Amino acid sequence: MSFASFGDFLAMGHHGLYVWSAYGICLAVLGLNVAVPIVARKRYLQQEARRLRRENGQ
């Protein structure tokens, strides 16, 4: 498929809104799949550090 201009490429034959929103949603999901485990690990390590401090303080 070839396009006459960059604007035509973005319009994707009048399907641009669907195509680009699908790409955006896909990238957002992939980003969340990377970010959520990182945040969860950080939270887990903080909770374990607090638990160890509590246990060692008793």
Biopython code that builds the backbone (N, CA, C, O; Angstrom):
import numpy as np
from Bio.PDB.StructureBuilder import StructureBuilder

atoms = [
    (1, "MET", "N", (0.842, -1.158, 0.000)),
    (1, "MET", "CA", (0.000, 0.000, 0.000)),
    (1, "MET", "C", (0.896, 1.232, 0.000)),
    (1, "MET", "O", (1.809, 1.341, 0.819)),
    (2, "SER", "N", (0.644, 2.133, -0.893)),
    (2, "SER", "CA", (1.435, 3.364, -0.954)),
    (2, "SER", "C", (0.517, 4.568, -0.752)),
    (2, "SER", "O", (-0.675, 4.519, -1.054)),
    (3, "PHE", "N", (1.095, 5.635, -0.240)),
    (3, "PHE", "CA", (0.329, 6.839, 0.062)),
    (3, "PHE", "C", (0.934, 8.008, -0.693)),
    (3, "PHE", "O", (2.147, 8.066, -0.893)),
    (4, "ALA", "N", (0.084, 8.943, -1.112)),
    (4, "ALA", "CA", (0.535, 10.099, -1.883)),
    (4, "ALA", "C", (1.234, 11.125, -1.005)),
    (4, "ALA", "O", (2.112, 11.849, -1.475)),
    (5, "SER", "N", (0.847, 11.195, 0.280)),
    (5, "SER", "CA", (1.453, 12.172, 1.186)),
    (5, "SER", "C", (1.437, 11.616, 2.602)),
    (5, "SER", "O", (0.830, 10.584, 2.886)),
    (6, "PHE", "N", (2.121, 12.333, 3.472)),
    (6, "PHE", "CA", (2.149, 11.927, 4.872)),
    (6, "PHE", "C", (0.754, 12.053, 5.487)),
    (6, "PHE", "O", (0.371, 11.242, 6.330)),
    (7, "GLY", "N", (-0.002, 13.065, 5.068)),
    (7, "GLY", "CA", (-1.374, 13.223, 5.547)),
    (7, "GLY", "C", (-2.238, 12.041, 5.164)),
    (7, "GLY", "O", (-3.054, 11.582, 5.964)),
    (8, "ASP", "N", (-2.068, 11.541, 3.945)),
    (8, "ASP", "CA", (-2.800, 10.344, 3.522)),
    (8, "ASP", "C", (-2.389, 9.130, 4.350)),
    (8, "ASP", "O", (-3.217, 8.285, 4.689)),
    (9, "PHE", "N", (-1.108, 9.058, 4.668)),
    (9, "PHE", "CA", (-0.623, 7.965, 5.520)),
    (9, "PHE", "C", (-1.303, 8.009, 6.884)),
    (9, "PHE", "O", (-1.746, 6.982, 7.396)),
    (10, "LEU", "N", (-1.384, 9.202, 7.469)),
    (10, "LEU", "CA", (-2.023, 9.331, 8.777)),
    (10, "LEU", "C", (-3.514, 9.045, 8.704)),
    (10, "LEU", "O", (-4.086, 8.496, 9.645)),
    (11, "ALA", "N", (-4.154, 9.415, 7.590)),
    (11, "ALA", "CA", (-5.589, 9.183, 7.433)),
    (11, "ALA", "C", (-5.892, 7.708, 7.194)),
    (11, "ALA", "O", (-6.990, 7.252, 7.513)),
    (12, "MET", "N", (-4.954, 6.958, 6.645)),
    (12, "MET", "CA", (-5.099, 5.521, 6.391)),
    (12, "MET", "C", (-6.400, 5.191, 5.662)),
    (12, "MET", "O", (-7.121, 4.269, 6.043)),
    (13, "GLY", "N", (-6.687, 5.950, 4.614)),
    (13, "GLY", "CA", (-7.905, 5.688, 3.846)),
    (13, "GLY", "C", (-9.163, 5.860, 4.680)),
    (13, "GLY", "O", (-10.083, 5.047, 4.589)),
    (14, "HIS", "N", (-9.212, 6.896, 5.481)),
    (14, "HIS", "CA", (-10.339, 7.232, 6.364)),
    (14, "HIS", "C", (-10.499, 6.247, 7.526)),
    (14, "HIS", "O", (-11.537, 6.247, 8.187)),
    (15, "HIS", "N", (-9.502, 5.419, 7.782)),
    (15, "HIS", "CA", (-9.533, 4.510, 8.927)),
    (15, "HIS", "C", (-8.460, 4.894, 9.952)),
    (15, "HIS", "O", (-8.167, 4.129, 10.870)),
    (16, "GLY", "N", (-7.889, 6.067, 9.787)),
    (16, "GLY", "CA", (-6.776, 6.493, 10.633)),
    (16, "GLY", "C", (-7.103, 6.524, 12.111)),
    (16, "GLY", "O", (-6.288, 6.102, 12.931)),
    (17, "LEU", "N", (-8.281, 7.017, 12.469)),
    (17, "LEU", "CA", (-8.646, 7.094, 13.885)),
    (17, "LEU", "C", (-8.633, 5.704, 14.510)),
    (17, "LEU", "O", (-8.096, 5.517, 15.602)),
    (18, "TYR", "N", (-9.220, 4.736, 13.825)),
    (18, "TYR", "CA", (-9.235, 3.372, 14.341)),
    (18, "TYR", "C", (-7.825, 2.784, 14.402)),
    (18, "TYR", "O", (-7.435, 2.195, 15.410)),
    (19, "VAL", "N", (-7.068, 2.947, 13.321)),
    (19, "VAL", "CA", (-5.726, 2.355, 13.245)),
    (19, "VAL", "C", (-4.818, 2.944, 14.311)),
    (19, "VAL", "O", (-4.162, 2.200, 15.040)),
    (20, "TRP", "N", (-4.769, 4.267, 14.415)),
    (20, "TRP", "CA", (-3.837, 4.902, 15.347)),
    (20, "TRP", "C", (-4.284, 4.730, 16.792)),
    (20, "TRP", "O", (-3.442, 4.643, 17.686)),
    (21, "SER", "N", (-5.599, 4.679, 17.043)),
    (21, "SER", "CA", (-6.036, 4.420, 18.418)),
    (21, "SER", "C", (-5.719, 2.975, 18.812)),
    (21, "SER", "O", (-5.389, 2.710, 19.968)),
    (22, "ALA", "N", (-5.815, 2.036, 17.860)),
    (22, "ALA", "CA", (-5.447, 0.646, 18.154)),
    (22, "ALA", "C", (-3.957, 0.544, 18.478)),
    (22, "ALA", "O", (-3.572, -0.161, 19.411)),
    (23, "TYR", "N", (-3.121, 1.241, 17.713)),
    (23, "TYR", "CA", (-1.688, 1.254, 18.018)),
    (23, "TYR", "C", (-1.435, 1.881, 19.393)),
    (23, "TYR", "O", (-0.615, 1.376, 20.161)),
    (24, "GLY", "N", (-2.126, 2.966, 19.702)),
    (24, "GLY", "CA", (-1.948, 3.632, 20.989)),
    (24, "GLY", "C", (-2.343, 2.756, 22.156)),
    (24, "GLY", "O", (-1.638, 2.695, 23.164)),
    (25, "ILE", "N", (-3.480, 2.072, 22.022)),
    (25, "ILE", "CA", (-3.935, 1.181, 23.086)),
    (25, "ILE", "C", (-2.947, 0.035, 23.261)),
    (25, "ILE", "O", (-2.633, -0.356, 24.386)),
    (26, "CYS", "N", (-2.462, -0.498, 22.154)),
    (26, "CYS", "CA", (-1.486, -1.593, 22.214)),
    (26, "CYS", "C", (-0.214, -1.144, 22.935)),
    (26, "CYS", "O", (0.301, -1.864, 23.791)),
    (27, "LEU", "N", (0.286, 0.022, 22.596)),
    (27, "LEU", "CA", (1.490, 0.532, 23.259)),
    (27, "LEU", "C", (1.244, 0.796, 24.739)),
    (27, "LEU", "O", (2.125, 0.564, 25.567)),
    (28, "ALA", "N", (0.048, 1.282, 25.076)),
    (28, "ALA", "CA", (-0.276, 1.523, 26.478)),
    (28, "ALA", "C", (-0.295, 0.208, 27.268)),
    (28, "ALA", "O", (0.220, 0.145, 28.385)),
    (29, "VAL", "N", (-0.887, -0.829, 26.690)),
    (29, "VAL", "CA", (-0.940, -2.124, 27.365)),
    (29, "VAL", "C", (0.469, -2.695, 27.529)),
    (29, "VAL", "O", (0.805, -3.230, 28.586)),
    (30, "LEU", "N", (1.283, -2.581, 26.494)),
    (30, "LEU", "CA", (2.661, -3.070, 26.596)),
    (30, "LEU", "C", (3.430, -2.295, 27.667)),
    (30, "LEU", "O", (4.205, -2.879, 28.425)),
    (31, "GLY", "N", (3.217, -0.992, 27.725)),
    (31, "GLY", "CA", (3.863, -0.184, 28.752)),
    (31, "GLY", "C", (3.427, -0.593, 30.150)),
    (31, "GLY", "O", (4.250, -0.669, 31.063)),
    (32, "LEU", "N", (2.136, -0.855, 30.321)),
    (32, "LEU", "CA", (1.641, -1.313, 31.622)),
    (32, "LEU", "C", (2.210, -2.680, 31.979)),
    (32, "LEU", "O", (2.508, -2.945, 33.143)),
    (33, "ASN", "N", (2.362, -3.549, 30.982)),
    (33, "ASN", "CA", (2.937, -4.870, 31.236)),
    (33, "ASN", "C", (4.380, -4.776, 31.705)),
    (33, "ASN", "O", (4.877, -5.701, 32.349)),
    (34, "VAL", "N", (5.050, -3.701, 31.404)),
    (34, "VAL", "CA", (6.413, -3.486, 31.891)),
    (34, "VAL", "C", (6.384, -2.776, 33.247)),
    (34, "VAL", "O", (7.127, -3.148, 34.155)),
    (35, "ALA", "N", (5.534, -1.761, 33.388)),
    (35, "ALA", "CA", (5.553, -0.914, 34.572)),
    (35, "ALA", "C", (4.952, -1.587, 35.807)),
    (35, "ALA", "O", (5.493, -1.444, 36.903)),
    (36, "VAL", "N", (3.861, -2.306, 35.653)),
    (36, "VAL", "CA", (3.168, -2.878, 36.812)),
    (36, "VAL", "C", (4.057, -3.834, 37.602)),
    (36, "VAL", "O", (4.104, -3.716, 38.826)),
    (37, "PRO", "N", (4.761, -4.771, 36.974)),
    (37, "PRO", "CA", (5.636, -5.643, 37.772)),
    (37, "PRO", "C", (6.771, -4.894, 38.472)),
    (37, "PRO", "O", (7.172, -5.265, 39.575)),
    (38, "ILE", "N", (7.281, -3.858, 37.846)),
    (38, "ILE", "CA", (8.347, -3.068, 38.476)),
    (38, "ILE", "C", (7.825, -2.396, 39.736)),
    (38, "ILE", "O", (8.480, -2.427, 40.778)),
    (39, "VAL", "N", (6.648, -1.788, 39.642)),
    (39, "VAL", "CA", (6.051, -1.122, 40.805)),
    (39, "VAL", "C", (5.700, -2.148, 41.876)),
    (39, "VAL", "O", (5.913, -1.898, 43.062)),
    (40, "ALA", "N", (5.165, -3.297, 41.473)),
    (40, "ALA", "CA", (4.794, -4.332, 42.444)),
    (40, "ALA", "C", (6.033, -4.861, 43.170)),
    (40, "ALA", "O", (5.985, -5.105, 44.376)),
    (41, "ARG", "N", (7.132, -5.037, 42.450)),
    (41, "ARG", "CA", (8.368, -5.518, 43.072)),
    (41, "ARG", "C", (8.888, -4.510, 44.080)),
    (41, "ARG", "O", (9.311, -4.874, 45.178)),
    (42, "LYS", "N", (8.853, -3.237, 43.698)),
    (42, "LYS", "CA", (9.316, -2.184, 44.598)),
    (42, "LYS", "C", (8.465, -2.161, 45.866)),
    (42, "LYS", "O", (8.993, -2.051, 46.973)),
    (43, "ARG", "N", (7.147, -2.264, 45.701)),
    (43, "ARG", "CA", (6.247, -2.275, 46.854)),
    (43, "ARG", "C", (6.506, -3.498, 47.726)),
    (43, "ARG", "O", (6.515, -3.392, 48.952)),
    (44, "TYR", "N", (6.715, -4.652, 47.111)),
    (44, "TYR", "CA", (6.989, -5.884, 47.869)),
    (44, "TYR", "C", (8.281, -5.747, 48.678)),
    (44, "TYR", "O", (8.321, -6.117, 49.851)),
    (45, "LEU", "N", (9.331, -5.217, 48.054)),
    (45, "LEU", "CA", (10.605, -5.063, 48.759)),
    (45, "LEU", "C", (10.478, -4.088, 49.920)),
    (45, "LEU", "O", (11.087, -4.295, 50.970)),
    (46, "GLN", "N", (9.698, -3.031, 49.748)),
    (46, "GLN", "CA", (9.481, -2.087, 50.845)),
    (46, "GLN", "C", (8.717, -2.744, 51.990)),
    (46, "GLN", "O", (9.043, -2.529, 53.158)),
    (47, "GLN", "N", (7.709, -3.537, 51.664)),
    (47, "GLN", "CA", (6.940, -4.225, 52.703)),
    (47, "GLN", "C", (7.807, -5.229, 53.451)),
    (47, "GLN", "O", (7.703, -5.346, 54.672)),
    (48, "GLU", "N", (8.656, -5.951, 52.735)),
    (48, "GLU", "CA", (9.538, -6.923, 53.383)),
    (48, "GLU", "C", (10.555, -6.224, 54.277)),
    (48, "GLU", "O", (10.868, -6.716, 55.361)),
    (49, "ALA", "N", (11.067, -5.092, 53.834)),
    (49, "ALA", "CA", (12.018, -4.342, 54.651)),
    (49, "ALA", "C", (11.340, -3.875, 55.942)),
    (49, "ALA", "O", (11.936, -3.952, 57.016)),
    (50, "ARG", "N", (10.098, -3.393, 55.842)),
    (50, "ARG", "CA", (9.355, -2.988, 57.037)),
    (50, "ARG", "C", (9.105, -4.168, 57.961)),
    (50, "ARG", "O", (9.236, -4.042, 59.178)),
    (51, "ARG", "N", (8.747, -5.310, 57.394)),
    (51, "ARG", "CA", (8.496, -6.516, 58.186)),
    (51, "ARG", "C", (9.763, -6.941, 58.920)),
    (51, "ARG", "O", (9.711, -7.271, 60.105)),
    (52, "LEU", "N", (10.899, -6.937, 58.228)),
    (52, "LEU", "CA", (12.167, -7.324, 58.868)),
    (52, "LEU", "C", (12.543, -6.357, 59.979)),
    (52, "LEU", "O", (13.023, -6.785, 61.028)),
    (53, "ARG", "N", (12.334, -5.061, 59.768)),
    (53, "ARG", "CA", (12.625, -4.083, 60.820)),
    (53, "ARG", "C", (11.746, -4.326, 62.030)),
    (53, "ARG", "O", (12.212, -4.235, 63.166)),
    (54, "ARG", "N", (10.463, -4.639, 61.795)),
    (54, "ARG", "CA", (9.543, -4.926, 62.887)),
    (54, "ARG", "C", (9.973, -6.160, 63.667)),
    (54, "ARG", "O", (9.964, -6.159, 64.898)),
    (55, "GLU", "N", (10.350, -7.218, 62.942)),
    (55, "GLU", "CA", (10.752, -8.474, 63.595)),
    (55, "GLU", "C", (12.057, -8.306, 64.371)),
    (55, "GLU", "O", (12.206, -8.876, 65.452)),
    (56, "ASN", "N", (12.991, -7.542, 63.841)),
    (56, "ASN", "CA", (14.276, -7.353, 64.516)),
    (56, "ASN", "C", (14.138, -6.398, 65.699)),
    (56, "ASN", "O", (14.964, -6.430, 66.611)),
    (57, "GLY", "N", (13.135, -5.571, 65.701)),
    (57, "GLY", "CA", (12.930, -4.629, 66.793)),
    (57, "GLY", "C", (12.299, -5.272, 68.004)),
    (57, "GLY", "O", (12.349, -4.694, 69.090)),
    (58, "GLN", "N", (11.708, -6.444, 67.867)),
    (58, "GLN", "CA", (11.021, -7.085, 68.988)),
    (58, "GLN", "C", (11.959, -7.945, 69.794)),
    (58, "GLN", "O", (11.543, -8.559, 70.777)),
]
sb = StructureBuilder()
sb.init_structure("model")
sb.init_model(0)
sb.init_chain("A")
sb.init_seg("    ")
for serial, (resi, resn, name, xyz) in enumerate(atoms, 1):
    if name == "N":
        sb.init_residue(resn, " ", resi, " ")
    sb.init_atom(name, np.array(xyz, "f"), 0.0, 1.0, " ", f" {name:<3s}", serial, name[0])
structure = sb.get_structure()
